[in-house]
Amino acid sequence: MALNDGQALLDVTRLNRIIEFDEVQRQVRVEAGVRLIDIFREFHHRNLTLPSSPTESHSSVSGAICANVNGKDGWHVGSFGNQVVSMTMLLASGELVEIDKSHELFNVVIGGMGLTGVIVEATLQLKPINSPYLDVTCIPATNVDALLETLASVERSNDLAVVWIDAYARGDRVGRSVIHAARWAERDDTEEERRAYVQAGYERLSRHRRFGLAVHEFFGPMLSLMLNAQRLMLPVFNRLYFAMNSMKKSLGRSSYSELFLKFSFEASFTVPPAHLVCGPYGYTLQLTFPKGEAREAIVELLEICQTSPCPPVTTVLRAHKRDEGLISFSEDGYSLNFEFHPKKRHRDASRKVIDQLLEATINRGGKLHLTKDHVATPEQFRRLYPRYRQLLRYKRKLDPGVLFTSDLARRVGII
Ligand SMILES: Cc1cc2nc3c(=O)[nH]c(=O)nc-3n(C[C@H](O)[C@H](O)[C@H](O)COP(=O)(O)OP(=O)(O)OC[C@H]3O[C@@H](n4cnc5c(N)ncnc54)[C@H](O)[C@@H]3O)c2cc1C
């Protein structure tokens, strides 16, 4: 959720209509507050999908545009902005503008964190799929070299992939991981059958989400206590998870079919959000780096994490494709998403680790996913995003009275 401490937040949740669908072009026009999950609910049984969807299925379309979110399919379909055909934006002057890919504001708005105007509607490009199911394979990789080699072939023959990494593995095991690769499954169900199982999947997801959120709310303080043992527990858990996946592979049980809804969205409520467990001390960092430096970057970032008194609880790697958003984080490369749950007494040491991670990322020409950030300083932001000056020029021209702002904008200096 956007934050704007002490100032107004614009609620777009009631802009929730799917306006029209062009069957020939496979394009859907929606209001800004439509949630991504609603688009899947409407179109998946028709064998159409919305690429680049983040794990948070309740993101709004406009939130996904402004954060230029990424899915598990980023290396071939790019980030969310790539799926935007056009959008209608309300400027600070009160003027409505229609912005398509050829408009000079397109790359200002995509990933631009909503600082130049209010998105009111958008047209999105849907993509045909074989069925709403995925054929999933889990592939263990013993270290970073095995990971990158396997990933290269996974990227050639799969539609989605996400990698769990054991941030505690060291030495020649650094980068030990499990790749979850998936391709759209071929099935010959009728549309009615698809409608029924997508609906059932959607209901299951809603139940799990409600349950997961309630559990996290309820057990947040208890999980907080368990943090004291995370350095002992997590290496054991990680080793078991890797061993279990290796065993499944040797038993020929590492492949299965599941609904995209489950593969893509369920993880968002299995790991408790850092703020529920650690309050203001918890944080998520997603850092991208170019493909050519992947091996060195992964090793360096993981080794920095290991110097922390509280290494990440989860570490996830994804593949991406570059786009032209002025402050958008996608690269032709990979990202590592770290979820840190530090204890209060480790606040300063954790901050030092964040700074080292950001410095290493800057030195490799990488980026930081701004929608997940609440720690970057103005100086770090400017070095991560040298093109921010162009955004600032547009901002000052379109919104001279600074009508549109946020905590992030004030913290990093986009005002
Ligand atoms: C559990 C979880 C999992 C996640 N997984 C992923 C992931 O896999 N990949 C990924 O990329 N991200 C991920 N995210 C981040 C999330 O997808 C983004 O933060 C997304 O933008 C949230 O959507 P929202 O509707 O809540 O937008 P908000 O957080 O409310 O807004 C995001 C930005 O867009 C601006 N904005 C929103 N609507 C408008 C509008 N109508 N006009 C102008 N500006 C607007 C806001 O001001 C803000 O700057 C995850 C988040 C969570 C909590």
The ligand as a MOL file (V3000), in Angstrom:
LIG
                    3D

  0  0  0     0  0            999 V3000
M  V30 BEGIN CTAB
M  V30 COUNTS 53 58 0 0 0
M  V30 BEGIN ATOM
M  V30 1 C 3.0620 -10.2710 -0.3250 0
M  V30 2 C 3.5280 -9.3930 -1.4470 0
M  V30 3 C 4.0680 -9.9680 -2.5830 0
M  V30 4 C 4.5160 -9.1450 -3.6210 0
M  V30 5 N 5.0580 -9.7190 -4.7330 0
M  V30 6 C 5.5310 -8.9370 -5.7200 0
M  V30 7 C 6.0960 -9.5080 -6.8850 0
M  V30 8 O 6.1170 -10.7210 -7.0520 0
M  V30 9 N 6.5790 -8.6730 -7.8440 0
M  V30 10 C 6.5170 -7.3170 -7.7050 0
M  V30 11 O 6.9900 -6.6140 -8.5980 0
M  V30 12 N 5.9510 -6.7510 -6.6320 0
M  V30 13 C 5.4700 -7.5250 -5.6410 0
M  V30 14 N 4.9020 -6.9560 -4.5420 0
M  V30 15 C 4.7230 -5.5100 -4.5280 0
M  V30 16 C 3.3070 -5.1270 -5.0040 0
M  V30 17 O 2.9050 -5.9200 -6.0840 0
M  V30 18 C 3.3280 -3.6930 -5.4640 0
M  V30 19 O 3.7070 -2.8960 -4.3770 0
M  V30 20 C 1.9960 -3.1930 -6.0290 0
M  V30 21 O 2.2090 -1.9230 -6.5550 0
M  V30 22 C 0.9400 -3.1010 -4.9590 0
M  V30 23 O -0.2710 -2.6990 -5.5630 0
M  V30 24 P -1.2600 -1.7060 -4.8150 0
M  V30 25 O -2.5130 -1.6710 -5.6020 0
M  V30 26 O -1.3230 -2.0370 -3.3690 0
M  V30 27 O -0.4960 -0.3440 -5.0500 0
M  V30 28 P -0.0320 0.7230 -3.9750 0
M  V30 29 O 1.0250 0.1230 -3.1280 0
M  V30 30 O -1.2000 1.3310 -3.3160 0
M  V30 31 O 0.6420 1.7720 -4.9470 0
M  V30 32 C 1.8830 1.5520 -5.5620 0
M  V30 33 C 2.3240 2.8880 -6.1800 0
M  V30 34 O 1.4290 3.2110 -7.2300 0
M  V30 35 C 0.8360 4.4760 -6.9980 0
M  V30 36 N -0.5530 4.3860 -7.4710 0
M  V30 37 C -1.4510 3.4120 -7.2090 0
M  V30 38 N -2.6020 3.6590 -7.8570 0
M  V30 39 C -2.4230 4.8160 -8.5400 0
M  V30 40 C -3.2500 5.5820 -9.4130 0
M  V30 41 N -4.5000 5.2270 -9.6990 0
M  V30 42 N -2.7210 6.6900 -9.9650 0
M  V30 43 C -1.4560 7.0830 -9.6770 0
M  V30 44 N -0.6390 6.3920 -8.8590 0
M  V30 45 C -1.1220 5.2770 -8.3030 0
M  V30 46 C 0.9350 4.7140 -5.5050 0
M  V30 47 O 0.9580 6.0880 -5.2120 0
M  V30 48 C 2.2590 4.0440 -5.1840 0
M  V30 49 O 3.3310 4.8980 -5.4340 0
M  V30 50 C 4.4230 -7.7380 -3.5050 0
M  V30 51 C 3.8560 -7.1720 -2.3640 0
M  V30 52 C 3.4110 -7.9890 -1.3450 0
M  V30 53 C 2.7920 -7.3610 -0.1290 0
M  V30 END ATOM
M  V30 BEGIN BOND
M  V30 1 1 1 2
M  V30 2 1 2 3
M  V30 3 2 2 52
M  V30 4 2 3 4
M  V30 5 1 4 5
M  V30 6 1 4 50
M  V30 7 2 5 6
M  V30 8 1 6 7
M  V30 9 1 6 13
M  V30 10 2 7 8
M  V30 11 1 7 9
M  V30 12 1 9 10
M  V30 13 2 10 11
M  V30 14 1 10 12
M  V30 15 2 12 13
M  V30 16 1 13 14
M  V30 17 1 14 15
M  V30 18 1 14 50
M  V30 19 1 15 16
M  V30 20 1 16 17
M  V30 21 1 16 18
M  V30 22 1 18 19
M  V30 23 1 18 20
M  V30 24 1 20 21
M  V30 25 1 20 22
M  V30 26 1 22 23
M  V30 27 1 23 24
M  V30 28 2 24 25
M  V30 29 1 24 26
M  V30 30 1 24 27
M  V30 31 1 27 28
M  V30 32 2 28 29
M  V30 33 1 28 30
M  V30 34 1 28 31
M  V30 35 1 31 32
M  V30 36 1 32 33
M  V30 37 1 33 34
M  V30 38 1 33 48
M  V30 39 1 34 35
M  V30 40 1 35 36
M  V30 41 1 35 46
M  V30 42 1 36 37
M  V30 43 1 36 45
M  V30 44 2 37 38
M  V30 45 1 38 39
M  V30 46 1 39 40
M  V30 47 2 39 45
M  V30 48 1 40 41
M  V30 49 2 40 42
M  V30 50 1 42 43
M  V30 51 2 43 44
M  V30 52 1 44 45
M  V30 53 1 46 47
M  V30 54 1 46 48
M  V30 55 1 48 49
M  V30 56 2 50 51
M  V30 57 1 51 52
M  V30 58 1 52 53
M  V30 END BOND
M  V30 END CTAB
M  END
